[in-house]
Amino acid sequence: MDKYLEIRKYDVQDRNKLIDILHMNIPKYFAQSEVADFTEYLDQEM
């Protein structure tokens, strides 16, 4: 199987999937408290 990674600009349609990915990495790499900050970042800064 070929693995392909596409790097592209953020699209608002990516928002929920990115939040899902963050949740998959709690608590190993991120704290639950970071979800609100990340969500705010996506909504306000992107």
CHARMM internal coordinates of N, CA and C (Angstrom, degrees):
IC EDIT
DIST 1 N 1 CA 1.4422
DIST 1 CA 1 C 1.5361
ANGL 1 N 1 CA 1 C 108.63
DIST 1 C 2 N 1.3143
ANGL 1 CA 1 C 2 N 116.32
DIHE 1 N 1 CA 1 C 2 N 130.65
DIST 2 N 2 CA 1.4591
ANGL 1 C 2 N 2 CA 120.86
DIHE 1 CA 1 C 2 N 2 CA 176.22
DIST 2 CA 2 C 1.5212
ANGL 2 N 2 CA 2 C 108.88
DIHE 1 C 2 N 2 CA 2 C -82.38
DIST 2 C 3 N 1.3037
ANGL 2 CA 2 C 3 N 115.02
DIHE 2 N 2 CA 2 C 3 N 138.03
DIST 3 N 3 CA 1.4610
ANGL 2 C 3 N 3 CA 119.72
DIHE 2 CA 2 C 3 N 3 CA 176.07
DIST 3 CA 3 C 1.5176
ANGL 3 N 3 CA 3 C 107.50
DIHE 2 C 3 N 3 CA 3 C -105.73
DIST 3 C 4 N 1.3035
ANGL 3 CA 3 C 4 N 115.75
DIHE 3 N 3 CA 3 C 4 N 133.03
DIST 4 N 4 CA 1.4459
ANGL 3 C 4 N 4 CA 121.87
DIHE 3 CA 3 C 4 N 4 CA -175.74
DIST 4 CA 4 C 1.5243
ANGL 4 N 4 CA 4 C 108.64
DIHE 3 C 4 N 4 CA 4 C -131.87
DIST 4 C 5 N 1.3012
ANGL 4 CA 4 C 5 N 115.81
DIHE 4 N 4 CA 4 C 5 N 129.19
DIST 5 N 5 CA 1.4547
ANGL 4 C 5 N 5 CA 121.28
DIHE 4 CA 4 C 5 N 5 CA 178.71
DIST 5 CA 5 C 1.5176
ANGL 5 N 5 CA 5 C 107.97
DIHE 4 C 5 N 5 CA 5 C -120.18
DIST 5 C 6 N 1.3128
ANGL 5 CA 5 C 6 N 115.43
DIHE 5 N 5 CA 5 C 6 N 123.11
DIST 6 N 6 CA 1.4553
ANGL 5 C 6 N 6 CA 120.79
DIHE 5 CA 5 C 6 N 6 CA 178.12
DIST 6 CA 6 C 1.5259
ANGL 6 N 6 CA 6 C 108.50
DIHE 5 C 6 N 6 CA 6 C -106.50
DIST 6 C 7 N 1.2989
ANGL 6 CA 6 C 7 N 116.47
DIHE 6 N 6 CA 6 C 7 N 124.23
DIST 7 N 7 CA 1.4641
ANGL 6 C 7 N 7 CA 121.32
DIHE 6 CA 6 C 7 N 7 CA 175.95
DIST 7 CA 7 C 1.5229
ANGL 7 N 7 CA 7 C 107.00
DIHE 6 C 7 N 7 CA 7 C -101.68
DIST 7 C 8 N 1.3203
ANGL 7 CA 7 C 8 N 115.12
DIHE 7 N 7 CA 7 C 8 N 123.25
DIST 8 N 8 CA 1.4543
ANGL 7 C 8 N 8 CA 119.93
DIHE 7 CA 7 C 8 N 8 CA -177.72
DIST 8 CA 8 C 1.5205
ANGL 8 N 8 CA 8 C 109.18
DIHE 7 C 8 N 8 CA 8 C -146.30
DIST 8 C 9 N 1.3144
ANGL 8 CA 8 C 9 N 115.53
DIHE 8 N 8 CA 8 C 9 N 171.06
DIST 9 N 9 CA 1.4581
ANGL 8 C 9 N 9 CA 120.88
DIHE 8 CA 8 C 9 N 9 CA 178.42
DIST 9 CA 9 C 1.5291
ANGL 9 N 9 CA 9 C 110.29
DIHE 8 C 9 N 9 CA 9 C -68.03
DIST 9 C 10 N 1.3149
ANGL 9 CA 9 C 10 N 114.54
DIHE 9 N 9 CA 9 C 10 N 152.05
DIST 10 N 10 CA 1.4686
ANGL 9 C 10 N 10 CA 122.09
DIHE 9 CA 9 C 10 N 10 CA 177.05
DIST 10 CA 10 C 1.5207
ANGL 10 N 10 CA 10 C 110.48
DIHE 9 C 10 N 10 CA 10 C -61.69
DIST 10 C 11 N 1.2876
ANGL 10 CA 10 C 11 N 115.41
DIHE 10 N 10 CA 10 C 11 N 139.34
DIST 11 N 11 CA 1.4624
ANGL 10 C 11 N 11 CA 123.04
DIHE 10 CA 10 C 11 N 11 CA 173.75
DIST 11 CA 11 C 1.5268
ANGL 11 N 11 CA 11 C 106.64
DIHE 10 C 11 N 11 CA 11 C -123.96
DIST 11 C 12 N 1.3109
ANGL 11 CA 11 C 12 N 117.58
DIHE 11 N 11 CA 11 C 12 N 138.59
DIST 12 N 12 CA 1.4627
ANGL 11 C 12 N 12 CA 121.21
DIHE 11 CA 11 C 12 N 12 CA -177.74
DIST 12 CA 12 C 1.5313
ANGL 12 N 12 CA 12 C 111.42
DIHE 11 C 12 N 12 CA 12 C -55.54
DIST 12 C 13 N 1.3160
ANGL 12 CA 12 C 13 N 118.14
DIHE 12 N 12 CA 12 C 13 N -25.85
DIST 13 N 13 CA 1.4641
ANGL 12 C 13 N 13 CA 121.29
DIHE 12 CA 12 C 13 N 13 CA 177.74
DIST 13 CA 13 C 1.5330
ANGL 13 N 13 CA 13 C 112.01
DIHE 12 C 13 N 13 CA 13 C -68.87
DIST 13 C 14 N 1.3380
ANGL 13 CA 13 C 14 N 117.46
DIHE 13 N 13 CA 13 C 14 N -13.96
DIST 14 N 14 CA 1.4617
ANGL 13 C 14 N 14 CA 122.16
DIHE 13 CA 13 C 14 N 14 CA 178.28
DIST 14 CA 14 C 1.5284
ANGL 14 N 14 CA 14 C 112.34
DIHE 13 C 14 N 14 CA 14 C -82.31
DIST 14 C 15 N 1.3131
ANGL 14 CA 14 C 15 N 117.48
DIHE 14 N 14 CA 14 C 15 N -13.92
DIST 15 N 15 CA 1.4738
ANGL 14 C 15 N 15 CA 123.10
DIHE 14 CA 14 C 15 N 15 CA -170.12
DIST 15 CA 15 C 1.5296
ANGL 15 N 15 CA 15 C 113.37
DIHE 14 C 15 N 15 CA 15 C -50.58
DIST 15 C 16 N 1.3033
ANGL 15 CA 15 C 16 N 117.85
DIHE 15 N 15 CA 15 C 16 N -56.51
DIST 16 N 16 CA 1.4660
ANGL 15 C 16 N 16 CA 120.18
DIHE 15 CA 15 C 16 N 16 CA -174.83
DIST 16 CA 16 C 1.5217
ANGL 16 N 16 CA 16 C 111.99
DIHE 15 C 16 N 16 CA 16 C -65.69
DIST 16 C 17 N 1.3156
ANGL 16 CA 16 C 17 N 117.58
DIHE 16 N 16 CA 16 C 17 N -37.08
DIST 17 N 17 CA 1.4664
ANGL 16 C 17 N 17 CA 120.45
DIHE 16 CA 16 C 17 N 17 CA 178.87
DIST 17 CA 17 C 1.5343
ANGL 17 N 17 CA 17 C 109.97
DIHE 16 C 17 N 17 CA 17 C -66.66
DIST 17 C 18 N 1.3128
ANGL 17 CA 17 C 18 N 117.89
DIHE 17 N 17 CA 17 C 18 N -39.15
DIST 18 N 18 CA 1.4623
ANGL 17 C 18 N 18 CA 120.53
DIHE 17 CA 17 C 18 N 18 CA 177.97
DIST 18 CA 18 C 1.5285
ANGL 18 N 18 CA 18 C 111.25
DIHE 17 C 18 N 18 CA 18 C -64.54
DIST 18 C 19 N 1.3098
ANGL 18 CA 18 C 19 N 116.65
DIHE 18 N 18 CA 18 C 19 N -39.67
DIST 19 N 19 CA 1.4633
ANGL 18 C 19 N 19 CA 120.21
DIHE 18 CA 18 C 19 N 19 CA 177.08
DIST 19 CA 19 C 1.5280
ANGL 19 N 19 CA 19 C 109.97
DIHE 18 C 19 N 19 CA 19 C -66.00
DIST 19 C 20 N 1.3314
ANGL 19 CA 19 C 20 N 117.36
DIHE 19 N 19 CA 19 C 20 N -38.86
DIST 20 N 20 CA 1.4739
ANGL 19 C 20 N 20 CA 121.15
DIHE 19 CA 19 C 20 N 20 CA 175.83
DIST 20 CA 20 C 1.5278
ANGL 20 N 20 CA 20 C 110.99
DIHE 19 C 20 N 20 CA 20 C -60.58
DIST 20 C 21 N 1.3263
ANGL 20 CA 20 C 21 N 116.63
DIHE 20 N 20 CA 20 C 21 N -42.79
DIST 21 N 21 CA 1.4683
ANGL 20 C 21 N 21 CA 120.82
DIHE 20 CA 20 C 21 N 21 CA 179.09
DIST 21 CA 21 C 1.5269
ANGL 21 N 21 CA 21 C 110.27
DIHE 20 C 21 N 21 CA 21 C -63.08
DIST 21 C 22 N 1.3235
ANGL 21 CA 21 C 22 N 116.82
DIHE 21 N 21 CA 21 C 22 N -41.44
DIST 22 N 22 CA 1.4631
ANGL 21 C 22 N 22 CA 120.23
DIHE 21 CA 21 C 22 N 22 CA 176.92
DIST 22 CA 22 C 1.5277
ANGL 22 N 22 CA 22 C 110.12
DIHE 21 C 22 N 22 CA 22 C -59.40
DIST 22 C 23 N 1.3285
ANGL 22 CA 22 C 23 N 117.15
DIHE 22 N 22 CA 22 C 23 N -46.21
DIST 23 N 23 CA 1.4686
ANGL 22 C 23 N 23 CA 121.24
DIHE 22 CA 22 C 23 N 23 CA 179.56
DIST 23 CA 23 C 1.5304
ANGL 23 N 23 CA 23 C 111.95
DIHE 22 C 23 N 23 CA 23 C -59.97
DIST 23 C 24 N 1.3259
ANGL 23 CA 23 C 24 N 117.47
DIHE 23 N 23 CA 23 C 24 N -34.76
DIST 24 N 24 CA 1.4607
ANGL 23 C 24 N 24 CA 120.47
DIHE 23 CA 23 C 24 N 24 CA 179.23
DIST 24 CA 24 C 1.5291
ANGL 24 N 24 CA 24 C 112.26
DIHE 23 C 24 N 24 CA 24 C -67.41
DIST 24 C 25 N 1.3322
ANGL 24 CA 24 C 25 N 116.73
DIHE 24 N 24 CA 24 C 25 N -17.38
DIST 25 N 25 CA 1.4594
ANGL 24 C 25 N 25 CA 121.47
DIHE 24 CA 24 C 25 N 25 CA -177.63
DIST 25 CA 25 C 1.5237
ANGL 25 N 25 CA 25 C 113.56
DIHE 24 C 25 N 25 CA 25 C -107.01
DIST 25 C 26 N 1.3335
ANGL 25 CA 25 C 26 N 116.08
DIHE 25 N 25 CA 25 C 26 N 14.46
DIST 26 N 26 CA 1.4641
ANGL 25 C 26 N 26 CA 122.37
DIHE 25 CA 25 C 26 N 26 CA 174.76
DIST 26 CA 26 C 1.5215
ANGL 26 N 26 CA 26 C 106.95
DIHE 25 C 26 N 26 CA 26 C -100.75
DIST 26 C 27 N 1.2861
ANGL 26 CA 26 C 27 N 122.19
DIHE 26 N 26 CA 26 C 27 N 131.40
DIST 27 N 27 CA 1.4596
ANGL 26 C 27 N 27 CA 129.68
DIHE 26 CA 26 C 27 N 27 CA 6.27
DIST 27 CA 27 C 1.5342
ANGL 27 N 27 CA 27 C 113.76
DIHE 26 C 27 N 27 CA 27 C -99.94
DIST 27 C 28 N 1.3298
ANGL 27 CA 27 C 28 N 117.90
DIHE 27 N 27 CA 27 C 28 N 3.35
DIST 28 N 28 CA 1.4618
ANGL 27 C 28 N 28 CA 119.47
DIHE 27 CA 27 C 28 N 28 CA -173.96
DIST 28 CA 28 C 1.5299
ANGL 28 N 28 CA 28 C 112.81
DIHE 27 C 28 N 28 CA 28 C -58.99
DIST 28 C 29 N 1.3340
ANGL 28 CA 28 C 29 N 117.11
DIHE 28 N 28 CA 28 C 29 N -44.76
DIST 29 N 29 CA 1.4633
ANGL 28 C 29 N 29 CA 119.89
DIHE 28 CA 28 C 29 N 29 CA -175.54
DIST 29 CA 29 C 1.5216
ANGL 29 N 29 CA 29 C 114.14
DIHE 28 C 29 N 29 CA 29 C -116.83
DIST 29 C 30 N 1.3081
ANGL 29 CA 29 C 30 N 117.30
DIHE 29 N 29 CA 29 C 30 N -22.19
DIST 30 N 30 CA 1.4608
ANGL 29 C 30 N 30 CA 121.51
DIHE 29 CA 29 C 30 N 30 CA -177.34
DIST 30 CA 30 C 1.5235
ANGL 30 N 30 CA 30 C 109.85
DIHE 29 C 30 N 30 CA 30 C -134.23
DIST 30 C 31 N 1.3225
ANGL 30 CA 30 C 31 N 115.65
DIHE 30 N 30 CA 30 C 31 N 155.49
DIST 31 N 31 CA 1.4637
ANGL 30 C 31 N 31 CA 121.55
DIHE 30 CA 30 C 31 N 31 CA 176.20
DIST 31 CA 31 C 1.5256
ANGL 31 N 31 CA 31 C 109.19
DIHE 30 C 31 N 31 CA 31 C -93.83
DIST 31 C 32 N 1.3180
ANGL 31 CA 31 C 32 N 116.40
DIHE 31 N 31 CA 31 C 32 N 150.91
DIST 32 N 32 CA 1.4651
ANGL 31 C 32 N 32 CA 120.94
DIHE 31 CA 31 C 32 N 32 CA 177.86
DIST 32 CA 32 C 1.5230
ANGL 32 N 32 CA 32 C 111.01
DIHE 31 C 32 N 32 CA 32 C -55.02
DIST 32 C 33 N 1.3171
ANGL 32 CA 32 C 33 N 116.48
DIHE 32 N 32 CA 32 C 33 N -34.00
DIST 33 N 33 CA 1.4656
ANGL 32 C 33 N 33 CA 120.94
DIHE 32 CA 32 C 33 N 33 CA -178.66
DIST 33 CA 33 C 1.5255
ANGL 33 N 33 CA 33 C 113.17
DIHE 32 C 33 N 33 CA 33 C -64.66
DIST 33 C 34 N 1.3256
ANGL 33 CA 33 C 34 N 117.97
DIHE 33 N 33 CA 33 C 34 N -15.87
DIST 34 N 34 CA 1.4682
ANGL 33 C 34 N 34 CA 121.01
DIHE 33 CA 33 C 34 N 34 CA -179.29
DIST 34 CA 34 C 1.5283
ANGL 34 N 34 CA 34 C 112.92
DIHE 33 C 34 N 34 CA 34 C -80.86
DIST 34 C 35 N 1.3139
ANGL 34 CA 34 C 35 N 117.84
DIHE 34 N 34 CA 34 C 35 N -13.98
DIST 35 N 35 CA 1.4644
ANGL 34 C 35 N 35 CA 120.74
DIHE 34 CA 34 C 35 N 35 CA -178.12
DIST 35 CA 35 C 1.5241
ANGL 35 N 35 CA 35 C 110.46
DIHE 34 C 35 N 35 CA 35 C -62.35
DIST 35 C 36 N 1.3035
ANGL 35 CA 35 C 36 N 117.81
DIHE 35 N 35 CA 35 C 36 N -45.98
DIST 36 N 36 CA 1.4645
ANGL 35 C 36 N 36 CA 121.19
DIHE 35 CA 35 C 36 N 36 CA -179.25
DIST 36 CA 36 C 1.5267
ANGL 36 N 36 CA 36 C 110.93
DIHE 35 C 36 N 36 CA 36 C -62.00
DIST 36 C 37 N 1.3283
ANGL 36 CA 36 C 37 N 116.87
DIHE 36 N 36 CA 36 C 37 N -42.12
DIST 37 N 37 CA 1.4709
ANGL 36 C 37 N 37 CA 120.31
DIHE 36 CA 36 C 37 N 37 CA 178.55
DIST 37 CA 37 C 1.5188
ANGL 37 N 37 CA 37 C 111.23
DIHE 36 C 37 N 37 CA 37 C -63.88
DIST 37 C 38 N 1.3220
ANGL 37 CA 37 C 38 N 117.28
DIHE 37 N 37 CA 37 C 38 N -43.30
DIST 38 N 38 CA 1.4604
ANGL 37 C 38 N 38 CA 121.45
DIHE 37 CA 37 C 38 N 38 CA -179.55
DIST 38 CA 38 C 1.5295
ANGL 38 N 38 CA 38 C 110.48
DIHE 37 C 38 N 38 CA 38 C -65.41
DIST 38 C 39 N 1.3233
ANGL 38 CA 38 C 39 N 116.49
DIHE 38 N 38 CA 38 C 39 N -42.46
DIST 39 N 39 CA 1.4630
ANGL 38 C 39 N 39 CA 121.03
DIHE 38 CA 38 C 39 N 39 CA 178.62
DIST 39 CA 39 C 1.5112
ANGL 39 N 39 CA 39 C 110.86
DIHE 38 C 39 N 39 CA 39 C -62.13
DIST 39 C 40 N 1.3205
ANGL 39 CA 39 C 40 N 116.78
DIHE 39 N 39 CA 39 C 40 N -44.08
DIST 40 N 40 CA 1.4559
ANGL 39 C 40 N 40 CA 120.92
DIHE 39 CA 39 C 40 N 40 CA 178.11
DIST 40 CA 40 C 1.5282
ANGL 40 N 40 CA 40 C 110.91
DIHE 39 C 40 N 40 CA 40 C -62.43
DIST 40 C 41 N 1.3203
ANGL 40 CA 40 C 41 N 116.16
DIHE 40 N 40 CA 40 C 41 N -41.49
DIST 41 N 41 CA 1.4638
ANGL 40 C 41 N 41 CA 120.89
DIHE 40 CA 40 C 41 N 41 CA 177.71
DIST 41 CA 41 C 1.5349
ANGL 41 N 41 CA 41 C 110.75
DIHE 40 C 41 N 41 CA 41 C -58.92
DIST 41 C 42 N 1.3252
ANGL 41 CA 41 C 42 N 116.38
DIHE 41 N 41 CA 41 C 42 N -48.25
DIST 42 N 42 CA 1.4674
ANGL 41 C 42 N 42 CA 119.37
DIHE 41 CA 41 C 42 N 42 CA 179.97
DIST 42 CA 42 C 1.5195
ANGL 42 N 42 CA 42 C 111.59
DIHE 41 C 42 N 42 CA 42 C -62.78
DIST 42 C 43 N 1.3185
ANGL 42 CA 42 C 43 N 116.73
DIHE 42 N 42 CA 42 C 43 N -38.51
DIST 43 N 43 CA 1.4631
ANGL 42 C 43 N 43 CA 120.65
DIHE 42 CA 42 C 43 N 43 CA -176.43
DIST 43 CA 43 C 1.5333
ANGL 43 N 43 CA 43 C 113.44
DIHE 42 C 43 N 43 CA 43 C -77.89
DIST 43 C 44 N 1.3229
ANGL 43 CA 43 C 44 N 117.00
DIHE 43 N 43 CA 43 C 44 N -32.11
DIST 44 N 44 CA 1.4637
ANGL 43 C 44 N 44 CA 119.81
DIHE 43 CA 43 C 44 N 44 CA -173.33
DIST 44 CA 44 C 1.5296
ANGL 44 N 44 CA 44 C 114.45
DIHE 43 C 44 N 44 CA 44 C -105.00
DIST 44 C 45 N 1.3063
ANGL 44 CA 44 C 45 N 117.40
DIHE 44 N 44 CA 44 C 45 N -32.48
DIST 45 N 45 CA 1.4577
ANGL 44 C 45 N 45 CA 120.76
DIHE 44 CA 44 C 45 N 45 CA -171.74
DIST 45 CA 45 C 1.5284
ANGL 45 N 45 CA 45 C 114.36
DIHE 44 C 45 N 45 CA 45 C -102.47
DIST 45 C 46 N 1.3053
ANGL 45 CA 45 C 46 N 116.47
DIHE 45 N 45 CA 45 C 46 N -21.48
DIST 46 N 46 CA 1.4654
ANGL 45 C 46 N 46 CA 118.48
DIHE 45 CA 45 C 46 N 46 CA -175.37
DIST 46 CA 46 C 1.4851
ANGL 46 N 46 CA 46 C 110.79
DIHE 45 C 46 N 46 CA 46 C -94.64
END
COOR INIT
IC SEED 1 N 1 CA 1 C
IC BUILD
